[in-house]
Amino acid sequence: MDIVSFLQEKGEITYIDLIEPLREGTAEVLLASEAGVLIRINGNTLCSALFDECSLPDFARHMIGSNHAICVHDGPLVGYLKEKGLVYHLGCVQAVYTSKQKCTLSSQFSIQIVGPDDLNIVLEHYKHADKEYITDRVASGCMRKAVVDGRLAAFIGRHAEGTIGMLQVLPDFRRRHIGEELEKAYINLLLEEGRTPYCHVDTNNAASLALQKKLGMSFSQEIVHWFN
C-alpha cells in the first residue's frame, strides 16, 4: 500500500500532517490500511486518521496509556479518547502553503538562526511548552529570529512533528508586521528545503487564522484534535 498516495487521494491539505512526515522519513508507521493510518513522528507524537470505526480498538490501544502527544483527525476516536480520560488540549485547523512560489519579503530586518545565547529570551516569552522541549527546538537549529537594530524582535520555529509554530513577537516590536514577515521567511526556508509549509491553528485564534489567510494558506475542512 502506498500510504502517501492513499492519503493524497483522500485530501492532501486535510492529511498533510500525516503525508509530510511520511515523505520526510520522520514517521514510523504503526497501522496503515483503508481503515486508517497511524504514525509516530520523531518518536514522540502519535498522529492518526481513522476511516473505519470497526478498527477503533486497534487504533485506541496505541494511544491509551501513551505518554506521547497525540493528534487525531475528526471522527469517533476523538470522543472515545475523551471517554477514556485522555487529556484534551485543543482543536486546530490545518493551514497549508500549497504554492511553490516564495513569499516576497521586506528588508526591514535580518533573519538569523536562534542559537544557545537566545535560549533565555525564548524561554521567557514562549509559555506553551516546557524548558526541555524548547531547549531541544533551539538545539535542533530549526528556529529563526528577526533581528531589528541588533535586538531579537521575534522568533519562530518548527515543532517536532513538523508544523510551523512557536511564533512570538516581543512586546517592544508588536504592530510592525514583524510576525507576518518572519513567517513568510520561514515558509521560504521550508520551500528551499523541498518541504510543504503547514501549521496548526487553534480554532479560537481569529488573529492567527486571519494571518494564515493573508499569507495565502489553504485550510483543511477537518479539525485535528490534540491530546496529552
N, C-alpha and C positions, 0 to 999 in steps of 0.2 A: 504493500500500500504506500503510495506517495502521499505522505501526510500533508506536505505543503500544498500540493495541487488540490487535494481534497478540501482543505480549508479555504483556499483561494476561490474555489467554486462556490463555497457557502458564503463568501464575502470577505475580501482581503482587508477592508477597513475594519470590519467588525472583529476579525480574528487576528489582527496584526500582532497582538501581544503573545500569541502562540506561534505565528508564522515567522516573525523576525528572529526570535531566539533559536528556532529550528534552522533557519538559514545561516545564522552566525555560528552555529555549533556550540552554543552555550546551554542547550537544553538536553536533558536526559528524558527519553520517552518512557513513561510508566504504563500508559494504556493508550491504544490507538486503534480504532475501528470505526465503522459507520455509526456506532453507538455514541462515540465521543472521543475526545482527546484529553489526556492529562500528561503534563510535563513538569519536570523540576528544573528550574533555571538557576544556574550557577550554584547549585547545591543548597539554596536557601529559600526559594519561592516556588510554591505549587500553583500552577495555572491550568484551568480546566474549562472545557465546553462540553456539556452533556447534551446529546441529541435524542437519546432513547431512555426514557425513565426506567425501563426494566434493568438498566445497568447501573442505576443509582447506588446500590450497595457496594458494587465493585469500586466505584469512584470514591465513595464516602469513607471506606476503610483506610484509604491512603491519607485522609485528611483528619479524621477524628483522632485526637491524641497527638497530632503532629505539632512540633514547635515552630514549623516554618510559617512564614507569611503565606496567605492563601488568597488567590484571586479566582473568582468563579463568575462565569457568564450567567446572564439571566436564565432562569429555569428552576426545576424542582430541587436542585442541590442547595439553592440559597436558603429556602425555608427549612429544609431538612437539617442543614448545619446549624441554623439558629435553634431549632428544637433540641439539638444535641448539646447545646451550651457553648458552641464556639463563639468567641467574642467578635461581634460585628463592628467593623471600623467605619467604612463609608462606601457609598456608591459613586461610581465615576463614569463619565462619558469618555470614550477614547477619541482623541483628536489626532489625525494623521496627515502629514505633509506628503501629498501624493505626487507633486510636481518634481521634476528633475532640475528645474530652474532655480539657481541660487537667489537668495534674497539680496536686494540692494541695501548696502549698509551706509550709515552716516559715519563721518570721520571725527565725531566729537570726542571719542575716547579710544583707548587701545584695549585689545583683548589679550589676556595673558593666562597662563596656566596657574591655577590655585596651588600653592606649594605649602610645605610644612609651616613656614613663617606666617601663613594666613589662617592657620587652623583655629586659633583662639577667636578670631573675628567671626569665622563661620559658625563656631560653636555658640557664640554669644547671640547670633541673630537667627539661626535656624533651630527651631524648637520642636520639629516634627519627627525627630529620630534621636536615638541615644548617642553618646560620645563615641562608642566603639564603631558604630555604623558610619558616622560622619568622618571619623578618622580614616576608616577604610576607603571611603569615597575619595577623600583628598589624596591618600597614598596611591590610589589606583591611577591617578593622573587624568581622570575623566572630567574634572571640574575646571571651569573657566571663570575669570573675573573681568569686570570692566574697571579700568583704572582712569580716573579723572584727576588731573593736576597732581599726579603722584599718589593719589589715595584710592584704596579699594572702595568702589562705589556700589557694586552689585556682584552677585555670583550666581552660577547655575551649574548643573551637573546632570549626570545620567544615573538613575537608580540601578541597583544591582540586577534587576530583572529586565532592564532595557529602556524604561521610559525616561524621557526628559523630565527633570524636576529640580527641586531644591532652589528654585528661583527666588532670590531675595534682593531687594534694593534697600540699601541702608538709608535711614531717615533723612540725612542731610542731602540726599540725591534724588528724592522722590519728585514725581510730577515733571520729569525731564525726559520721559520716554526711554530711559536707560534700560529698563527691564525688557521692553519691546525690542530694542536694538541688540541686546545681549542674547535674547532667544533667537533672533534672526541669525546672529553669528554662530550660534550653536547648531542651528539647522544646517547652515552651510558646512560646518565641520563634519557633521554626520553624512551629508551628501558626498563630501570629498572622500570619506571612508567607505562609500558604497552602501551605506545603511539607509533605512527608511526612518525618518524622524517621526516620533509619535509621543504622546503624553496622555496621562490620565488626569481628568479634571473633575473635581468634586462637583456634583450636580447642583449644589447650592452656591457655588462660587461664580456669581454672574460676571464679575470683573475678569476673571481668568477665561471664562468661556468667550467673552467678547474679544479678548486679546487673541485667542487662538483663531477665531473667525477672521479677525483683521489680518492675521498672518497668512491666511489662505488655507488653513487646515480644513480637512473634511471630517465630519463627525459620524461616529458609529450610531446605528439605530438601537443597539442593545446597551444596557448598563452592565458594567463589571463591578463586582462586589468584593470588597476586601475584608478578610477576617484575620484574627490574631495580630 
